[in-house]
Amino acid sequence: MNRPGPRRHRPFRLVLAALAAVPLAGCTSGGAGDAGPADRRPELARFYGQELTWKTCGELRCARLTVPRDYAHPENGGTFVLPVVKAVAGDPERRIGSLVYNPGGPGASGVSDMKSDGSDAFGAGVRARFDIVSFDPRGVGGSDPAVQCARTDEAESDLPEPVAPRSGAERARALAGADEQAAACTEAGRGILPHVGTEDAARDLDVLRAALGDRKLTYLGWSYGTSLGTSYAEQFPERVRALALDGAVDPALDWRQRALSQGEGFRRAVDDYAEHCADIVGDSCPGSTPKEIAELIDGLYEEAAREPLPVTDEDAYDVDARTLLDVVTAAMYSPEDDWEGLSEALSDAGDGDATKLAELADSEEPATGSHRPRGAENENEDEAIIAVSCLDVPHPHTAGPYWSALDAADKASGVYGTSSVVDELTCKSWPKGTARPHRVDAEGVPPVLVVGTTGDPATPYEEARSLAGQFPGGMLLTYEGLGHTAYGRGNACVDDAVDDYLIALEPVRRGTTC
């Protein structure tokens, strides 16, 4: 399951403006872009015919987009109203159109990301030629309605949360917690949970494209945003102008393969941390050799599995094995930003004081097993992650397959794999969606650019290579580096290639590596 972090599953046509449109909340009718011939259903006319009403919000402009709650029955009156935000093109006379992006997730708020300077990730040339646009997907952040889970009575336990439940008692406790979480969410979100999957979010993206006045979509998706872009390409291949997908999720993988892939990605990332720590943070490393660093981390996991690591602040987080895992994996997303703080915290913990680890756990939302979104959090991010992930990928109804996957994950990648499998347990009791693992079917789509980072912890490079091969004419841009995703992190080779593709549709040569 995807979990949140900086940039952490998966995840439909236009009517002519002359058709009558019903006024919608935050919108006026008429004047939207021509979306092409495939959406001539009269009941969708009022959605595709809407024109966004923009208001100033700081240095940005904000609007609200109304979309049908159920695309199979748009006439039933149910809707989502989605916040939209844009930064206006810096060179209006040379403006190409809108560039819509998704920062990751699932569950990340595009609006919050933009308000946290998310558009700065794009090159100056892109910001000059495009309005940079993002939005909160259905059920997420400022979406109305949004996914919510009923509050549960959290029973205090002296037992640390197991990251690899092996005994019958540990597994029973893990199942009970997952079932309780699923029940709390299905109770509170009964009316909307079947409608928050990526397939419907991609349909919303097409309504947004039309409301922005663009005949074709220019899009960049990071991490989970690659799933959203892939779904769009499959449903509307003829409406794609340019599609850049960075930190790819492979739609052909089932839930077990995804968990094992992500666990292996994090294990390799922590190995890379031990190997390259000195290159990034110098003398701050928690050991003088990669072996010392790896042994320290393994020892802390063993200690935290028995009892929480000691801290000097009685009000601090309990640093049990799960908290330690969350802090370590969260730092793998941005080595240049996070490895130094992690290294200092691990050094102190090795000396018997885990207070800095507790402070790191308190300072950011943990991101274990995630496609970590960039930018600010939104209030329902955790709930939305579960809702979208469980709906997008079928999961077993019984516990046996999870324990089988747990054993395989343990052998392959230790706690990084077992935690990824444990995160999937909530989906056992979740309402089922209709999506299935499959290879991309997007005949007619123009060349799609997929960017893969060889040391990506959350979306392993193998998935980028696979996704690029599934698109007709798909192009793979390889970044030989560490951390999650590549574009916008300061590598000129990557940034220039993506910018040239987005602006001029410049193809990336086969085998290009940065």
N, C-alpha and C positions, 0 to 999 in steps of 0.2 A: 504494500500500500504506500502511496506517496505521502510524504509528510512535509510540513512547511520549513522554510529556511531562506538565505539571501539570494536571490534570483527566483520544493520538494514537491486518475490513472487514465484513465482515459476519458479515454476519455473515458432547405432545405429549399425562394423563387420569386420574379417581380411582376407586379401588375402595372399597367400603364397609369400614369398620374391622372389621366382623364377619368379613370374609374372613380366612382364616389368613394370617399374615405370618411370614416367616422372620427371626429376629434378624439384625441387620446390625452391622458394626463401628461402635462409638460410638453405637449407637441401641438402643432397646427397641421392641418391637412394640406396635401398637394405639394408638388414641386420637388420631390425626391428624385434621386438618380434612377436611370433606366437599368433595371436589373436583368433584362433579358426575358425570353419567352417562357421560361419553365414554371413561373409562379402565377399562372393565370387563374388559380382558384379564386372565385369572388370573395370567399370568406377571409382570404389573406390580404385583400386589397387595402383595407384600412391600416394594416401594419406596414405594408410596403409603400403605401402612399404618404406616410407621415413625414413631416419635416421637423427637424430638431430645432428647439427654441434655445438659443445659447445665452447664457448669462455669465458675467464676469465673476470669477472666483479666484481672487488673488491675481497672479500673473497668468492664470489659465482661463479657459472658458469651459463652462459646465452645462450639461443638458441631461434630459432623461428620455430613455427609449422604451417604448412599450412593445412587448412581444407576447404572443399567445402562450398560455401555460401548457396547452396540449396541442401540438401541431396536427395531430390526427383529428382533433375536434376543435378547431379554432373558433367555431361559432358558439361555444358554450359559455363564453364571457370571461373565463378565468384568464388572468394575465400575470406576467412579471413586469415590473417597471425597473429598469436598469440605469444606474448612474453612468454617464459618459463624460469624459474630460478630454480636452485637446490643448496642445500648444501650437499656435498658429505658425505657419511656414515663415521663415525669416526673410525670404525673397519672394514675395507674392507674385511678381511678374513672371517668374520662372517656375512657379508651383506646378508640380506634376499631379498632385492629388493628396489623398489621405494615406497615411501609413498606420495601420492598427497593430498594436502589439499586446501580447499577454505575458506577464512577468513570471508565471509558473504556478505551482500549486499541486493539485487542485485546491482551491480555497483562497488563493491570493487575490487581493483587491487591486485591480489595475488603476483605479482612481487614487487609492492611497499611495501606490507606487509613483504615479505621476506627481502627486503633491509632495513626494519625498525626492523630487528632482530626477525621477526615472527617465525622463527624456534626455538627460545628459549622457546616457549610455550610447546614444546614437551620434554618429559623426557629424561635424559641422555641415558638410555638404548635404547630408540627409535632412537635417533640421531646417536647412534653407529651402529645400525643394518640396518638402512634405509638411502638411499638418500632422503632428504626432498625436495619435489618438489611442486611448485605452478605455476600458469599461470594467464594471463588476459583472462577472457572469451570473446567470440565473442562480439564485439561492445563496450568493456570496456577498459578504460585506454589506453595502448599501442597497442591495437588491430588495425589492418589496414584492412578495414576501421573501424572507431569508430563512435558510435552514437553521433551526434551533433544536436543542435537545433539552428535555426536562431535567431539572436538577435532581441528582441522586444523593442519598445519604451515604457519604463516603465513610465506611467503617475504618477506624484506625486499626493498624496491625503492627505488631512488633516485628513481623517477618518482612525482610526486604523483598521487593518485587523481583521475581526471578526473570532473568533474560533468557534462560534456557530451561523451562520447566521440565523436569525429568521424572520426579516421583509422582505417584498417583495424586497425592495431596496438592502438589504444586500445579499439576495440570487441571485439577478440579477448580482450584482457585483462579487460574487464568481463564478458564472457560466461563466461570460464574461472572467474573468482571466484564468479560467481553459481551456476554448475553445481557447483563444489566445495562451496559452502554447502548447496545442495539435497541433494547426495549425503550430506554429513555428517549432515544432519537425518533423511533418510529411512532411513539405516542405523541410527541410534540409536532412532528412534521408529516403526519399521515397524508395530508392533502397535496403536498408538493414533492415528497421524496421520489415518486416515480418519474418526475419531470426535470430532474437536475443533472442528468447525464450529459456527457460531452457531445453526443450526437445532436441533442436539442440546442446546446450552447453554440454549436457550429451553425445551426439554422439561424440563431439570433445574430450571429456574426454577419450572415448574409443580409438580414434585415437592416443591421447597422450600416453595412456597405451602401445599401440603397438610400438610407436616410442621409448619409454623408454626401450623396450625389456622385458617387464613383461607379462607373460602368464595370470596373474590375477591381479586385481586391489586391492591395499590396500589404503584406503581413509579415511580422516577425514574432515567433514564439520561442520563449526560453523554456526548457524543461517540460513540465506538463503542457505548456503552450504549444509544444510540438504535436501533442495529441490533438489539441483543438484545431491546429492548422491542417493536420493530416485528415481529420474528419471533414473539414471544409472542402479540401481538395477532392475527396471521394464523392461528396454530394454535389459540388458545384465546380467541376474541373474547368468548365469553359469560362468561369468568372474569375479565375486567378490571373493576375498580372505578374506578381512575384511572391514567392513563398520562401522565407528563410527560417529554418528550423534548427535551433541550437540547443544541444543537450537532449538527444532524441530518445523517445520512448517507442519501442518496437511493438506495433499492434498485433503481431503474430504470436506474442508470448502469452501463455495462460498465467493464472495467478501464481502457481507454484514456480514457474520459470522466472517470473518477474521477481519474486521474493529471493530466489537463489541468485539471480543476476545482481540484484541490488546488494545483497549481503556480500557477494564476492567483490563488488565494486568498493564497498567501504573497507573490507579487509585489505585490499590492495592499496587503498588510499592511506590507511594507517601504516602499512609497510613502507609506503613512499615517505610518509612523515618521518619515520625512524631513519630512513636512508638519506633524506635530503634536508633534515632539520637544520644542520649546520650551515647549509647553503642559504637558507632563508633567514634564520634568526641568530646565527653565530653562536656566541658563548651562552646564550639563554637556554640552549637545549638541556633537557633533563637527564642527559647522559653523554658520555664522551664518544660513544660508538653506537651504531644502529642496534647492535645486540643489547647494549645496556638499556637503551630507550625501550626496546620491545619487551625486555624482561621486566622493567619497571611497570609498564602498562599492564602486562599480564598479571603481575603480582598484585597490583591495586585491584584488578577485577576479582581476583580470588579472595582478597581480603574483604572487599565490599559485598561479595556474595554471602559472606558469613555474617557481617554486621556493618552498619554504615561507617564510613571513614570518619575519624575524629575531626571536629571543627572547634574553633575557639569562641564562636558566636552562637549562643544557645538558641537564637531566633533564626539561624541560617537553615537552608535546605539540608535535609538528610542526604548525604552523598552515598546512596546505595549503588548497587551495580548498574541499575537502569539509569540513574542520574549521571553516573560516570560515563556510561556509554553515550548518552545524549550529548554531554559536553564534548567528548572526544570527537564524535562524528560531526557535530555542528562545525567544529573548527576545520574540518576537511574541505569545506566548500570554498573558502577564501584563504589559502595559505598566507598570502601576503598581508592579510589583515589580522588573522586569528591565531597563527601558529605561535607567535611570541607569548601571548597571554596564556595559551594552553600550556606551553612549555614551563612557564613560571609556576603555574598552578600544579602541574604534575610534579615538579621538583619539590615544592612545599609538601605535597601529599606524600611523596616518598620519604620525607623527613618527619612525617607524623601529623601534619596540619593540612587538612583538606578545605580550609576556609575559602581559599581562592577558587577552588572548584565549585564550591557552593555559590559563590558570588557570580561565577560564570553561568551557572544553572539558573540563577535568579534574573540575570540581565538579558537573556534572550530566550525565545521559545525554542525548546529542544527540537532537533530536526532529524531524529533517527529514521533512517530508511526513506528519506524524503527527496522530493524534487523541490528544493528549497526556493521559495519565491524571493525576489529581490524586494527591498523596501520595507515599508511599515506593515505591521500586522493589522488585521481587522478582527472585530470582536468574535465572529463565528468561524474563524479559520479552521479550528480543529473539527468542528461539526461538519463543515463543508468538505473537508478532505475525506472524511469517512463516507459521507453521502455519495460523492461523485465516484470515489474509488470502488466502492462496493457495487454501485449500479453499473459501472462500465465493464467490469470483468466478472464473469460467473465464478462463484465459489461453492465448495461442497457444503451440504447441509449437515454433515456429521463430522465428528471430531477426528476420526481415524486418519483421513488424508493429511490433516494438519500435523499430526504427530509423525507421520511418515516423512513429510517434508522437513519437519524439524530435525529429524535424525540426519537427513541428507545435508541440510544446511549446516548442522554442527560439524560434520566431517569436512565440508568444503571451506567454511569460513568462520567457524567458532561463533562467538557471541554476536558478531555482525550479521551472520546468517540467521541464527535462531531468533534474534529480535525482529528481523524482517518478517519471519513466519508468524511470530506471536502477534504482530501488528495486524495480520490478516484475520485473526480469529473473530473480530467483530462482524465481519462480512458473513459469517456462517448463518447468522439469524437475521440478515438484512433482507428487505424486499428485493426481489430479483428484477434485473433489467433484461433487455432483449439483445444487447451487444454481445458479440462473440469474438474470440481471438481470430484474426484473419490477416492475410497478406493484403497490402494496399491494392485497391481497385480504383484507379483514377485515370482511366483512359481519356486522353485528350488534354490532360493538364500540361501546361508549359513546364520547362525545366525547373525543378525544385532544388534549392540549395540546402543541404544538410551539413551542419557543423558538428564535429565530434572532437572531444578532448581526450587524449590517450589516458590521462590520469583522473578522469571524472569519477567521483565516488558514487554519485546518486543515479546517474544515467550512463552506465559503462559504454566505452567507445564501441564495443561490438554491436550495440543497438543502433548507433549512428550509421555504422557501415551497413548493417542489415536494412535499415529504413531507406537509405539512399539507393540501395539496389532494388528496392521494391517499387520505387517511382519510375515511370517511363522517362528516360532521359535524366534521372536523378543525378545530382552532382554532390560529391563528398569533399568537404574541406576539412583537413585534419590539423588539429592544433596539438603539437607535442608539448604537453604541459600538465600542470597539476591544477586541481580545483574543479568546481562545477561550472560548466559552460565556458565559452571563450569570447564571444563578441561583447565589446564594451568594457573589457578588463584591461585595456591598455596595450595589447599586442597589435602593432601597426599592420603586420601582415594580414592577420585575421580581419581587423576592422576595415582595412582598405578593400579587401576582396568582397566583404559583405556589402559595404557601401556602394561599390561599383555595380554589384548585382542589383541592389535595390533601386539605384538611380537610373542606370543605363542598361539594365538587364545583361550586364557583361557576364558571360559564362566563366565558370571556374574550370581550369584544365584538369583532366583526369590525373590523379596522383598528387595534387597540390597539397603541400605540407608546410605549416608555419612553425 
